[in-house]
Amino acid sequence: MTDLYPAADERELLRRAAAAHTAAVRECEAFLRRLPEVPDPADLAEYANLLTREEQTRADRQAGLAIASLEAE
C-alpha cells in the first residue's frame, strides 16, 4: 500500500516539482498576455510547447502524492 504522506526527504522534491509547475503556468500566462490578436505559426508552436511543459510539470508534481479516495469503502 502506498503511504499517503511522503518521507521527509521527499518533501523537498515535491516542493521543487510544485515550484517548476508554478513557473510553467506563469510562463504560459505571460505568453498569453503578449500574444498578438492574430497569432502566427511561431506563436502557435510556442504555445504548444508551453502547454506541453505545463502538463509535464503538473504530472511530476502529482506523481509524488497519493490521494486517498473520498468515497467510503
Backbone as numpy.savetxt, mean C-alpha at the origin, in Angstrom:
# Nx Ny Nz CAx CAy CAz Cx Cy Cz
-1.60 -22.65 13.73 -2.44 -21.47 13.73 -1.55 -20.22 13.73
-1.95 -19.23 13.02 -1.19 -17.98 12.90 -1.46 -17.10 14.12
-0.41 -16.56 14.71 -0.58 -15.62 15.81 -1.19 -14.34 15.28
-2.11 -13.78 16.07 -2.75 -12.53 15.66 -1.83 -11.34 15.85
-0.87 -11.45 16.77 0.02 -10.34 17.06 1.44 -10.73 16.68
2.10 -9.91 15.88 3.46 -10.24 15.44 4.46 -10.11 16.59
5.56 -10.81 16.48 6.64 -10.69 17.45 7.17 -9.27 17.42
7.77 -8.85 18.53 8.26 -7.47 18.65 9.22 -7.10 17.53
10.08 -8.03 17.10 11.04 -7.70 16.04 10.37 -7.55 14.68
9.18 -8.10 14.52 8.44 -7.97 13.26 7.71 -6.63 13.17
7.49 -6.01 14.30 6.74 -4.75 14.28 7.43 -3.67 13.48
8.74 -3.61 13.52 9.45 -2.60 12.74 9.27 -2.85 11.24
9.28 -4.10 10.85 9.03 -4.42 9.44 7.62 -3.99 9.03
6.66 -4.21 9.92 5.29 -3.78 9.63 5.19 -2.27 9.54
5.90 -1.57 10.42 5.89 -0.10 10.36 6.48 0.40 9.05
7.57 -0.22 8.64 8.20 0.18 7.37 7.29 -0.10 6.18
6.60 -1.23 6.22 5.67 -1.55 5.14 4.53 -0.53 5.10
4.04 -0.14 6.26 2.97 0.86 6.33 3.47 2.21 5.82
4.69 2.57 6.19 5.25 3.84 5.73 5.45 3.84 4.22
5.89 2.71 3.67 6.07 2.61 2.21 4.73 2.74 1.50
3.68 2.15 2.08 2.35 2.26 1.47 1.85 3.69 1.54
2.05 4.34 2.67 1.64 5.74 2.81 2.34 6.61 1.77
3.64 6.39 1.59 4.40 7.16 0.60 3.86 6.92 -0.81
3.53 5.68 -1.11 3.01 5.35 -2.45 1.67 6.04 -2.69
0.82 6.05 -1.68 -0.49 6.71 -1.81 -0.30 8.22 -1.99
0.63 8.80 -1.25 0.88 10.24 -1.38 1.43 10.59 -2.75
2.30 9.74 -3.29 2.83 9.99 -4.64 1.71 9.94 -5.68
0.79 9.01 -5.49 -0.35 8.91 -6.41 -1.22 10.17 -6.30
-1.47 10.63 -5.10 -2.25 11.85 -4.91 -1.55 13.05 -5.56
-0.25 13.17 -5.34 0.50 14.29 -5.93 0.42 14.25 -7.46
0.53 13.07 -8.02 0.42 12.92 -9.47 -0.95 13.39 -9.95
-2.01 12.96 -9.26 -3.36 13.33 -9.69 -3.60 14.83 -9.56
-2.94 15.48 -8.61 -3.09 16.93 -8.45 -2.44 17.69 -9.61
-1.38 17.13 -10.18 -0.70 17.84 -11.28 -1.08 17.29 -12.65
-1.94 16.29 -12.69 -2.37 15.70 -13.96 -3.09 16.72 -14.82
-2.68 16.87 -16.07 -3.36 17.83 -16.95 -4.79 17.35 -17.27
-5.58 18.29 -17.73 -6.97 17.98 -18.06 -7.05 16.88 -19.11
-6.12 16.91 -20.07 -6.06 15.88 -21.11 -4.73 15.14 -20.96
-4.74 13.99 -20.27 -3.49 13.26 -20.07 -2.97 12.65 -21.37
-1.67 12.61 -21.50 -1.07 11.97 -22.67 -0.66 10.54 -22.30
-0.19 9.75 -23.26 0.18 8.36 -22.97 1.23 8.22 -21.87
2.15 9.15 -21.77 3.15 9.08 -20.71 2.49 9.26 -19.33
1.50 10.14 -19.25 0.76 10.33 -18.00 0.04 9.04 -17.61
-0.59 8.40 -18.58 -1.31 7.15 -18.30 -0.37 6.04 -17.85
0.80 5.98 -18.46 1.80 4.98 -18.07 2.30 5.26 -16.65
2.55 6.52 -16.34 3.00 6.87 -15.00 1.94 6.52 -13.96
0.69 6.80 -14.28 -0.40 6.48 -13.37 -0.49 4.97 -13.14
-0.37 4.21 -14.20 -0.40 2.75 -14.07 0.73 2.26 -13.17
1.92 2.83 -13.33 3.05 2.46 -12.48 2.80 2.83 -11.02
2.25 4.00 -10.80 1.95 4.43 -9.43 0.91 3.52 -8.78
-0.11 3.13 -9.53 -1.12 2.23 -8.99 -0.53 0.86 -8.67
0.34 0.37 -9.53 0.99 -0.92 -9.29 1.82 -0.85 -8.01
2.58 0.21 -7.85 3.39 0.37 -6.64 2.51 0.44 -5.40
1.42 1.19 -5.51 0.50 1.31 -4.37 -0.07 -0.07 -4.00
-0.48 -0.84 -4.99 -1.03 -2.17 -4.73 0.02 -3.10 -4.12
1.25 -3.03 -4.60 2.31 -3.87 -4.06 2.62 -3.52 -2.62
2.70 -2.23 -2.33 3.01 -1.83 -0.95 1.85 -2.15 -0.02
0.63 -2.08 -0.52 -0.53 -2.46 0.30 -0.48 -3.94 0.62
-0.14 -4.75 -0.36 -0.03 -6.19 -0.12 1.07 -6.50 0.89
2.19 -5.80 0.79 3.28 -5.98 1.76 2.82 -5.60 3.16
2.07 -4.52 3.25 1.58 -4.04 4.54 0.62 -5.05 5.15
-0.25 -5.61 4.34 -1.24 -6.55 4.84 -0.67 -7.93 5.16
0.41 -8.28 4.54 0.97 -9.62 4.70 1.42 -9.92 6.12
1.74 -8.91 6.89 2.28 -9.12 8.21 1.28 -9.37 9.32
0.04 -9.07 9.10 -0.95 -9.23 10.17 -2.08 -10.15 9.74
-2.41 -11.04 10.62 -3.59 -11.89 10.39 -4.77 -11.20 11.07
-5.89 -11.18 10.40 -7.08 -10.54 10.95 -8.08 -11.62 11.32
-8.47 -11.63 12.57 -9.44 -12.62 13.06 -10.80 -12.34 12.44
-11.51 -13.38 12.20 -12.86 -13.26 11.67 -13.76 -12.60 12.69
-14.62 -11.72 12.22 -15.57 -11.07 13.12 -16.82 -11.92 13.34
-16.95 -12.97 12.55 -18.11 -13.84 12.68 -17.88 -14.87 13.78
-18.95 -15.21 14.48 -18.84 -16.25 15.49 -18.68 -17.60 14.81
-17.87 -18.43 15.39 -17.66 -19.75 14.78 -18.62 -20.75 15.35
